[in-house]
Amino acid sequence: MKFYPDEENMERVRKAGSAGGAAKLGRSRKYTLRRDWEEVKDDIMYKALKAKFTQHAKLNKVLLDTGDKYIIEHTKNDFYWADGSSGDEIGNGKNMLGILLMKLRDEISSEE
């Protein structure tokens, strides 16, 4: 979806040998991103997380077991999806992955 409508690049990511390989291809700026990527990436990530955490009972339980705790994707390598910190303290990144996981947790909890 990140490379839509470039089917060749989308297929390259789909056929990557591992999740890490797909992530590496997805981060590559060798391929052109879809024009509206900045506007749609949060929604696409949320849909992917929802599919992952609702189709796998163990992952669903892990997410729900976080209760009302604040979820942080803690890594120095990403200031958008993570907090962008290289130390023990929370960084200045947006932490969008954590925010979307908390949103999903709230949605799943309200359905129970």
ABEGO torsion letter per residue (X at the ends): XAAOABAAAAAAAAABABAAAAAAAAABAABBBBAAAAAAAAAAAAAAAAAAAAABAAAAAAAAAAEABBBBBBBAABAAABAGBABABBBABAGAAAAAAAAAAAAAAAAX
